[in-house]
Amino acid sequence: MTKQLSINLRDSAAAIFAAAVTAADPAVSLRRRLRTTPLPSPKQGGRSILIAIGKAAPAMMAETLQHVRGDHVALAVTHPENQALVSGATVLTCAHPIPDERGLKAGRQIISLLSAACKQDQIIALISGGGSALVPAPVDGLTLSDKIAVNEVLLSSGLDIVQMNLVRQHLSQLKGGGFLRLGSPARVTAYILSDVIGDDLRAVASGPTTVPIGSHADARRACIEAGIWHRLPKAARTHLELSIPEHAKVNEAANNLIGSNTISLEAAFRCAAQSCRAEIVSDALIGDVSVAAEQIFQAAQTAPRDRPTALLFGGETTVRLQGTGRGGRNQELALRVAQLAQERPIPGNWVFLSGGTDGRDGPTPAAGAVVDAGTLARIRASGHDPASLLASNDSHRALTLSGDLLITGATGTNVADIQVFLLGSNA
């Protein structure tokens, strides 16, 4: 592969990924939805209670405040990388993906706002990915330390986001319909930026404005089947073993989807199609990264090469941690694809990009990585073994050594992951 051709393919892959991120701009997405589904007004004598949680919270709140009329109060909760001043709103920053004391206090503030709502009020919920960790709000009997321990176990379990949020819902006052229960009898309208593949709104930020994904028994079963039940804190196991009566019936929320991985994947397709053959191979790339890497690689091996081709994927894979290294699902996926390409070489020029649309992959500053046929050679040239680093889940170190990290900074949005496999022409 010539250096210049590699750089050109990298630039093209980065541009396609950027188009996907731009399509998930929270302010633009919300503004577009408000044209058809305007903000509802409170009843006479009431006020609007605006609560935003997630990585896109500041941008969604800033846009909403341009449309709200009358008496209102506004609170947004996000993480430090997306912190921004929003005129007319209180913005709190909390830790993600592991919750902290700031998140506990933010959860209490939200509970206080919701609990004070009356029948004349209108609750406006602005929900985006990351909300689960940002406002932990543990149920009675659990401490913040318990919630942190649960989160650490879940993040290393290999469970997908829906299963993880099933468990989180039953350990929280706010998740799984908490906004509805606490805010009753006020009406709730939600605008949701989905980071969940398939757009199951019960799983976005653990569904604060929806019914739960499943029961206590379902959550317990998911933990047992994943082999993590006895790794959970005793207080969490005790709570999940309780026979919980059904909650009193409350008004359902009006939930509005404003952006998703599918919408961003379609934007990536339009961008790629301007300069090459483009194909959306999968809009549901989920499951373990090792399986996903094989699926991606097989698509690349069988793709026609008479002209430049872009193979596109959207989804959210999982990693089962077995080592002590640092990385994220996108970095590990990219490194695994590079390893497969060494074992079964792909002729000609190619690059593969895997990135999180929020600009952050796991506990690292990278969004993901962009690899090519020279990635493993560059790691070896630094004196390290790629296979050993991969076995230790140390993809971040490996891709730092090869110079292949994708660094975008926080994007202010989150609609899961996008993958781009660019193949140069063999004609």
C-alpha positions as CSV (number, residue, x, y, z in Angstrom):
1,M,0.0,0.0,0.0
2,T,1.4,3.4,-0.9
3,K,1.5,5.9,1.8
4,Q,-0.5,8.5,-0.2
5,L,-3.3,6.1,-1.1
6,S,-3.5,5.0,2.5
7,I,-3.8,8.7,3.6
8,N,-6.5,9.3,1.0
9,L,-8.6,6.4,2.1
10,R,-8.2,7.4,5.8
11,D,-9.4,10.9,4.9
12,S,-12.3,9.5,3.1
13,A,-13.2,7.2,6.0
14,A,-13.0,10.1,8.4
15,A,-15.3,12.2,6.2
16,I,-17.9,9.5,6.1
17,F,-17.8,9.0,9.8
18,A,-18.1,12.8,10.3
19,A,-21.2,12.8,8.1
20,A,-22.8,10.2,10.4
21,V,-22.0,12.3,13.5
22,T,-23.3,15.5,11.9
23,A,-26.6,13.8,11.2
24,A,-27.0,13.1,14.9
25,D,-26.5,16.7,15.9
26,P,-28.9,17.0,18.9
27,A,-30.0,20.6,18.3
28,V,-30.7,20.1,14.6
29,S,-32.5,16.8,15.2
30,L,-34.6,18.3,18.0
31,R,-35.5,21.4,15.9
32,R,-36.6,19.3,13.0
33,R,-38.9,17.2,15.3
34,L,-40.3,20.3,17.0
35,R,-41.6,21.5,13.6
36,T,-44.0,18.5,13.6
37,T,-44.3,17.8,17.3
38,P,-44.2,21.2,19.1
39,L,-43.5,21.5,22.8
40,P,-46.7,21.0,24.8
41,S,-47.8,23.8,27.1
42,P,-48.7,23.4,30.8
43,K,-52.3,23.8,31.9
44,Q,-53.4,27.2,33.3
45,G,-51.5,27.9,36.5
46,G,-48.8,25.3,35.8
47,R,-45.2,25.5,34.6
48,S,-42.9,23.5,32.3
49,I,-40.4,21.4,34.1
50,L,-37.5,20.7,31.7
51,I,-35.1,17.9,32.6
52,A,-32.2,16.8,30.2
53,I,-30.0,13.9,30.9
54,G,-27.2,12.4,28.8
55,K,-24.3,13.3,26.6
56,A,-26.4,15.6,24.4
57,A,-28.2,17.2,27.4
58,P,-26.7,20.8,27.0
59,A,-27.4,21.0,23.3
60,M,-30.9,19.6,23.6
61,M,-31.7,21.9,26.5
62,A,-30.4,25.0,24.7
63,E,-32.6,24.3,21.7
64,T,-35.6,23.5,23.8
65,L,-35.3,26.8,25.7
66,Q,-35.7,28.6,22.3
67,H,-39.2,27.2,22.1
68,V,-40.6,27.1,25.6
69,R,-43.1,29.7,26.7
70,G,-44.3,30.8,30.2
71,D,-43.1,29.8,33.6
72,H,-40.5,27.1,33.6
73,V,-37.5,25.5,35.4
74,A,-34.6,23.8,33.5
75,L,-32.0,21.3,34.7
76,A,-29.5,19.5,32.4
77,V,-27.1,16.7,33.5
78,T,-24.2,15.7,31.4
79,H,-20.5,14.6,31.7
80,P,-17.5,17.0,31.8
81,E,-16.5,16.5,28.1
82,N,-19.8,17.9,26.9
83,Q,-20.2,20.5,29.6
84,A,-21.5,23.9,28.3
85,L,-23.2,26.9,29.7
86,V,-26.9,27.1,28.8
87,S,-28.6,30.4,29.4
88,G,-31.7,29.9,31.5
89,A,-30.8,26.4,32.7
90,T,-28.7,24.8,35.5
91,V,-26.1,22.4,34.0
92,L,-24.6,19.8,36.2
93,T,-21.6,17.6,35.3
94,C,-21.3,14.0,36.6
95,A,-19.0,11.0,35.9
96,H,-19.5,8.5,33.1
97,P,-19.4,5.5,32.6
98,I,-18.9,4.9,36.4
99,P,-21.3,7.1,38.4
100,D,-20.1,9.3,41.2
101,E,-21.3,11.4,44.1
102,R,-22.1,14.3,41.8
103,G,-24.4,12.0,39.9
104,L,-26.1,11.0,43.1
105,K,-26.8,14.6,44.0
106,A,-28.0,15.3,40.5
107,G,-30.4,12.4,40.8
108,R,-31.8,13.8,44.0
109,Q,-32.4,17.2,42.4
110,I,-34.3,15.5,39.5
111,I,-36.4,13.5,42.0
112,S,-37.1,16.7,43.9
113,L,-38.3,18.5,40.8
114,L,-40.5,15.6,39.6
115,S,-42.0,15.0,43.1
116,A,-43.0,18.7,43.3
117,A,-44.9,18.5,40.0
118,C,-48.7,19.1,40.1
119,K,-51.5,18.2,37.6
120,Q,-51.2,21.6,35.9
121,D,-47.5,21.1,35.1
122,Q,-45.9,19.8,32.0
123,I,-42.7,17.7,32.3
124,I,-40.4,17.9,29.3
125,A,-37.7,15.1,29.3
126,L,-34.8,15.4,27.0
127,I,-33.1,12.0,26.9
128,S,-29.8,10.9,25.3
129,G,-27.3,8.1,25.7
130,G,-25.2,8.1,28.9
131,G,-28.1,9.1,31.1
132,S,-28.0,5.8,33.0
133,A,-24.6,6.4,34.6
134,L,-25.0,10.2,35.0
135,V,-28.0,10.0,37.5
136,P,-27.7,6.8,39.5
137,A,-30.5,7.4,42.1
138,P,-30.3,4.0,43.8
139,V,-33.4,2.4,45.3
140,D,-33.7,2.1,49.1
141,G,-31.2,-0.4,50.5
142,L,-28.5,0.4,47.9
143,T,-25.7,2.8,48.2
144,L,-23.8,4.7,45.6
145,S,-20.9,2.3,46.1
146,D,-23.3,-0.6,45.4
147,K,-24.4,1.1,42.1
148,I,-20.8,1.7,41.1
149,A,-19.9,-1.9,41.7
150,V,-23.0,-3.1,39.7
151,N,-22.0,-0.8,36.8
152,E,-18.4,-2.1,36.8
153,V,-19.7,-5.7,36.7
154,L,-22.1,-4.9,33.9
155,L,-19.6,-3.1,31.8
156,S,-17.2,-6.0,31.8
157,S,-19.9,-8.7,31.5
158,G,-20.4,-8.9,27.7
159,L,-24.1,-8.1,28.1
160,D,-25.6,-5.9,25.4
161,I,-27.0,-2.4,26.3
162,V,-30.6,-3.6,26.5
163,Q,-29.7,-6.4,29.1
164,M,-27.5,-4.0,31.1
165,N,-30.3,-1.4,31.3
166,L,-32.8,-4.1,32.2
167,V,-30.7,-4.7,35.4
168,R,-30.1,-1.0,36.0
169,Q,-33.8,-0.2,35.8
170,H,-34.7,-2.3,38.8
171,L,-32.0,-0.8,41.0
172,S,-32.9,2.9,40.3
173,Q,-35.7,5.3,41.3
174,L,-35.5,7.1,38.0
175,K,-35.0,4.4,35.4
176,G,-37.7,2.2,33.9
177,G,-40.4,4.8,34.1
178,G,-39.2,6.7,37.1
179,F,-40.1,10.1,35.6
180,L,-43.7,8.9,35.1
181,R,-44.0,7.6,38.7
182,L,-42.4,10.5,40.4
183,G,-43.9,13.2,38.2
184,S,-47.5,11.9,38.4
185,P,-50.1,13.4,37.9
186,A,-48.2,15.8,35.6
187,R,-48.0,14.9,31.9
188,V,-44.6,13.9,30.5
189,T,-43.4,14.5,27.0
190,A,-40.0,13.2,26.0
191,Y,-37.7,13.9,23.0
192,I,-35.2,11.1,22.7
193,L,-31.8,10.7,20.9
194,S,-31.3,7.0,20.7
195,D,-28.0,5.3,21.2
196,V,-29.7,1.8,21.1
197,I,-29.7,-0.4,18.1
198,G,-33.3,-1.0,17.0
199,D,-34.4,2.1,18.9
200,D,-36.0,0.3,21.9
201,L,-36.7,3.5,23.8
202,R,-37.0,1.4,27.1
203,A,-33.2,1.0,26.9
204,V,-32.1,4.6,26.0
205,A,-30.7,6.0,29.3
206,S,-32.5,3.0,30.9
207,G,-35.9,4.3,29.9
208,P,-36.9,7.0,32.4
209,T,-40.1,7.8,30.5
210,T,-41.1,4.3,29.4
211,V,-42.2,1.0,31.0
212,P,-39.4,-1.3,32.2
213,I,-37.8,-3.7,29.8
214,G,-38.7,-6.6,32.0
215,S,-39.3,-7.8,35.5
216,H,-37.1,-8.3,38.5
217,A,-37.0,-12.0,37.6
218,D,-35.9,-11.1,34.1
219,A,-33.1,-9.0,35.4
220,R,-32.0,-11.7,37.8
221,R,-32.1,-14.3,35.0
222,A,-29.9,-12.1,32.7
223,C,-27.2,-11.8,35.4
224,I,-27.3,-15.6,36.2
225,E,-27.0,-16.5,32.5
226,A,-24.1,-14.1,32.0
227,G,-22.3,-15.7,35.0
228,I,-22.2,-12.4,36.9
229,W,-24.9,-12.9,39.6
230,H,-22.5,-13.7,42.4
231,R,-20.2,-10.8,41.4
232,L,-23.0,-8.3,42.1
233,P,-23.0,-6.6,45.6
234,K,-25.2,-8.4,48.1
235,A,-27.6,-5.5,48.4
236,A,-28.2,-5.6,44.7
237,R,-28.9,-9.4,44.7
238,T,-31.2,-9.0,47.7
239,H,-33.2,-6.3,46.0
240,L,-33.5,-8.3,42.7
241,E,-34.7,-11.3,44.7
242,L,-37.6,-9.4,46.2
243,S,-41.1,-10.0,44.9
244,I,-42.0,-6.4,43.9
245,P,-45.7,-5.5,43.4
246,E,-46.7,-3.8,40.2
247,H,-46.5,0.0,40.3
248,A,-49.8,1.9,40.4
249,K,-50.8,2.8,36.8
250,V,-49.6,6.3,35.7
251,N,-50.1,8.3,32.6
252,E,-47.9,7.2,29.7
253,A,-45.4,9.6,28.2
254,A,-45.5,11.0,24.7
255,N,-42.1,9.7,23.6
256,N,-40.6,11.2,20.4
257,L,-37.6,9.8,18.7
258,I,-35.4,12.6,17.2
259,G,-32.3,10.8,16.1
260,S,-30.7,7.3,15.9
261,N,-27.9,5.1,14.6
262,T,-30.0,4.3,11.5
263,I,-30.4,7.9,10.6
264,S,-26.7,8.5,10.9
265,L,-25.9,5.3,8.9
266,E,-28.0,6.6,6.1
267,A,-26.1,9.9,6.2
268,A,-22.8,8.0,6.0
269,F,-24.2,6.1,3.0
270,R,-25.1,9.4,1.2
271,C,-21.6,10.8,1.8
272,A,-19.8,7.6,0.7
273,A,-22.0,7.3,-2.5
274,Q,-20.7,10.6,-3.8
275,S,-17.3,9.1,-4.5
276,C,-17.6,5.3,-4.6
277,R,-19.9,2.3,-4.5
278,A,-21.6,2.3,-1.1
279,E,-23.4,-0.4,0.7
280,I,-25.0,-0.6,4.2
281,V,-24.0,-4.2,5.1
282,S,-25.6,-4.2,8.5
283,D,-27.6,-1.8,10.6
284,A,-27.5,-4.1,13.6
285,L,-23.8,-5.0,14.3
286,I,-24.1,-6.3,17.8
287,G,-22.6,-9.1,19.9
288,D,-19.1,-9.9,20.8
289,V,-16.4,-8.0,18.9
290,S,-14.7,-11.2,17.8
291,V,-17.9,-12.3,16.0
292,A,-18.5,-8.9,14.6
293,A,-14.9,-8.6,13.3
294,E,-15.4,-11.9,11.3
295,Q,-18.7,-10.6,9.9
296,I,-17.0,-7.4,8.7
297,F,-14.0,-9.1,7.3
298,Q,-16.0,-11.6,5.3
299,A,-18.0,-8.8,3.7
300,A,-14.7,-7.1,2.7
301,Q,-13.3,-10.3,1.3
302,T,-16.3,-10.8,-1.0
303,A,-16.9,-7.2,-2.0
304,P,-16.4,-6.3,-5.8
305,R,-13.3,-4.3,-6.4
306,D,-13.8,-2.9,-9.9
307,R,-14.1,0.5,-8.3
308,P,-13.6,2.0,-4.9
309,T,-16.1,0.6,-2.4
310,A,-17.4,1.6,1.0
311,L,-18.9,-1.1,3.3
312,L,-20.9,0.5,6.1
313,F,-22.1,-0.9,9.4
314,G,-23.9,0.5,12.4
315,G,-24.4,-1.0,15.8
316,E,-22.9,-1.5,19.2
317,T,-20.7,-4.5,20.0
318,T,-19.6,-5.9,23.3
319,V,-16.3,-6.9,24.9
320,R,-15.9,-9.5,27.5
321,L,-12.9,-8.4,29.6
322,Q,-10.3,-11.1,30.2
323,G,-7.2,-9.0,30.6
324,T,-6.0,-5.9,32.5
325,G,-5.5,-3.6,29.5
326,R,-7.4,-0.5,28.5
327,G,-9.5,0.1,25.4
328,G,-13.0,0.1,24.1
329,R,-15.2,-1.9,21.8
330,N,-14.4,0.1,18.7
331,Q,-10.6,0.0,19.3
332,E,-10.7,-3.8,19.9
333,L,-12.9,-4.3,16.9
334,A,-10.5,-2.4,14.7
335,L,-7.5,-4.3,16.0
336,R,-9.3,-7.7,15.5
337,V,-10.1,-6.7,11.8
338,A,-6.4,-5.8,11.3
339,Q,-5.4,-9.2,12.7
340,L,-7.8,-11.1,10.4
341,A,-6.4,-9.1,7.5
342,Q,-3.0,-10.3,8.3
343,E,-4.1,-13.9,8.5
344,R,-6.1,-13.7,5.3
345,P,-4.7,-10.8,3.4
346,I,-7.0,-8.5,1.4
347,P,-5.3,-7.5,-1.9
348,G,-4.9,-3.8,-2.7
349,N,-5.5,-0.8,-0.6
350,W,-7.9,-0.7,2.3
351,V,-8.7,1.0,5.6
352,F,-11.2,0.1,8.3
353,L,-12.6,2.7,10.7
354,S,-14.7,1.9,13.8
355,G,-15.8,4.8,16.0
356,G,-18.3,5.8,18.7
357,T,-20.4,8.7,17.6
358,D,-20.0,10.3,21.0
359,G,-16.2,10.7,20.4
360,R,-15.3,8.4,23.3
361,D,-14.6,4.7,23.3
362,G,-14.5,3.1,26.7
363,P,-12.4,4.8,29.4
364,T,-10.1,6.4,26.8
365,P,-9.9,9.7,25.0
366,A,-10.3,8.0,21.6
367,A,-13.5,7.6,19.6
368,G,-12.1,4.4,18.1
369,A,-9.5,3.6,15.5
370,V,-8.6,3.5,11.8
371,V,-6.5,0.5,10.8
372,D,-4.9,-0.6,7.5
373,A,-2.6,-3.4,6.2
374,G,0.4,-1.9,8.0
375,T,-1.1,-1.6,11.5
376,L,0.3,-4.8,13.0
377,A,3.7,-4.2,11.5
378,R,3.9,-0.8,13.1
379,I,3.0,-2.3,16.5
380,R,5.8,-4.9,16.1
381,A,8.2,-2.3,15.0
382,S,7.7,-0.6,18.4
383,G,8.8,-3.9,20.1
384,H,5.4,-5.2,21.1
385,D,3.3,-8.2,20.1
386,P,-0.2,-7.3,18.8
387,A,-1.6,-10.7,19.7
388,S,-0.5,-10.4,23.4
389,L,-1.9,-6.9,23.6
390,L,-5.2,-8.0,22.2
391,A,-5.4,-11.0,24.6
392,S,-5.0,-8.5,27.5
393,N,-7.7,-6.2,26.1
394,D,-5.0,-3.6,25.7
395,S,-6.2,-2.3,22.3
396,H,-5.7,1.4,23.3
397,R,-2.0,0.8,23.9
398,A,-1.6,-1.2,20.7
399,L,-3.3,1.4,18.5
400,T,-1.3,4.2,20.2
401,L,1.9,2.4,19.2
402,S,0.6,2.0,15.6
403,G,-0.6,5.6,15.4
404,D,-4.1,4.5,14.4
405,L,-6.3,6.0,17.1
406,L,-9.4,8.0,16.0
407,I,-9.4,11.2,18.0
408,T,-12.4,13.5,17.6
409,G,-13.1,14.9,21.0
410,A,-16.5,14.9,22.6
411,T,-19.1,15.3,19.8
412,G,-22.1,16.4,22.0
413,T,-24.2,13.5,20.7
414,N,-24.4,9.8,21.0
415,V,-26.1,7.3,18.6
416,A,-23.9,4.3,19.1
417,D,-21.1,3.2,16.7
418,I,-20.4,3.5,13.0
419,Q,-18.0,1.3,11.0
420,V,-16.5,2.1,7.6
421,F,-14.5,-0.4,5.5
422,L,-13.0,1.4,2.4
423,L,-11.6,-0.8,-0.4
424,G,-9.5,0.7,-3.2
425,S,-10.1,-0.4,-6.7
426,N,-8.2,-3.4,-8.1
427,A,-9.2,-2.5,-11.7
